[in-house]
């Protein structure tokens, strides 16, 4: 029988575990949610924190009695190998894609970091009767969306600097799928299309953005977006410089060392998927109403 390799856990995208080769999606349920939370944290987690997260309305003694059988059932599962339990704390020291992502970000390796972005944190995962866990998950998802956007714009720059036009476009298109109303990223995407000789595709992309803003929020694109579209129609776009990360200082490193969004508290983080584009568009709509 072949020796089992180390467990790796996928947190970015649909949660799954891998050993030796291939990925297997983790089963739904509260025991899996506990394992995923432990994998996310990486180190020791107090039992008290777990019972508050998953049974906030139960008396502590009852909540602890709920936790014990869950851990007993899951400890023999093939995907729970390495789970460590002590009287007051638990940990699951596995390697995760999120950990690799963060390590790459820490050394400004934007292309390597982007390679680990497989989707939203715990995509599609939900459990019933655990509102504190759901609130924690939404807050962490919101924070990661902001970080992924920052990393994505830098990865796009890095691909462009290497002359990898295809990867450059793919990154920008992925960012737009997550937030179709983000006009800063949209402008960078229009320029990339036009510079790659796909002027008609750039014009079509602008029209889709214009319709989306009108249908969803009743506003027009920003002046800079309209001006860029007009320049692309005239075949003049070479002077445009993306401002998708203009608020961040540039220094050394791959594509420059740029400040990423600060870590937000779990209750203060926004959970809006289309934050940047929606906020700007709503602000413009409100301003117009005030002027009427």
Helices and strands as residue ranges (DSSP letters): E 8-10, E 16-18, E 23-25, H 30-41, E 45-46, H 47-54, H 60-74, G 78-80, E 83-85, E 89-92, E 95-96, H 97-106, H 110-115, H 131-161, H 165-178, H 183-195, H 199-217, H 223-234, H 275-291
